[in-house]
Amino acid sequence: MSSRACRNFSLLLFSTALLLGVVRDASACQCVARPTVLDAFERADEVVLAKATALEPHEGYSNVIRMEIENVFKGNLKVKEQIVFGRGGGTDCIWTFRQDVIGQRFLFYLNRPESSAYPYMAPREPGLWFAFVCGRSIEAEGAMVDLLYLENLSKVQGKTRISGTIGRGVKPASDVDGMRIKFIGPTETYETKTNKDGVFEIYDLPPGKYVVEPEIPPGWKILPFSLEPSPSVVRDRHGEPEMKTPQQVAIVLEANKHAEIDIDFVRDP
């Protein structure tokens, strides 16, 4: 694995492990930048909110986990329907759920068992679902960027979108509510603000290259390492983020697509 791929996966593993009740192992599973909400939505057969209800024994697995569907954003699953997830082996990119996730809610981007070509989804287990490390499936409380879009599909579907988070990981001791973010384009600058959780989104910007300039407290700057999983960041020939200043980073918004960026801060010596 290249050094940059290692950095990508290590950061993804670290940031999501803090949110998910799953066990993950980086020794055999390799991930790159995660997809945007739109890309994940378009690739999935089913996009649902589900609640973990029971960990059960299952032949061929140490156990499986039962989930009850609470909301359906895409697909043929139904609210109140129950589905069963197989558990991964720790090195195969499949979630391995722990007992303490019972009662927790998850946002899943799923491919139906019968349609997936993933080698670990054995035909001898029809109907058994799997959730994967490399993607956007996540515990519901960490899915705010996704849910802002999914819960308003009828109003925002088809529009360009830039979204992300500010200061949700390494951050100064300051309130992230109402922080301004500028999107500086070739001819015009746009602006939005974060909500109380540091989440932001803005719609209908023309496609193109933008310089993102978040409001940063004095004495702090953007932490370049925090940009690694963001799929829309412009990179130089060495794979490093294109940063106009320590407080600015470039992204690309494609036509009819989403762009996404998560920004944390580090002290500026």
Secondary structure, DSSP 8 states (H G I E B T S, - for coil): --HHHHHHHHHHHHHHHTT-SEE--TTT----S---HHHHHHH-SEEEEEEEEEEEEETTEEEEEEEEEEEEEESS--TT-EEEE----SSSSB-EE-GGGTT-EEEEEE--TTT---TTS-TTSTT-B--BSSSS-EEGGG-HHHHHHHTTHHHHTTS-EEEEEESSSS--SS--TT-EEEEE-SS-EEEEE--TTSEEEEE---SEEEEEEE---TTEEE-GGGGTT-TTB-B-TTS-B--SBTTBEEEEE-TT-EEEEEE-EEE--
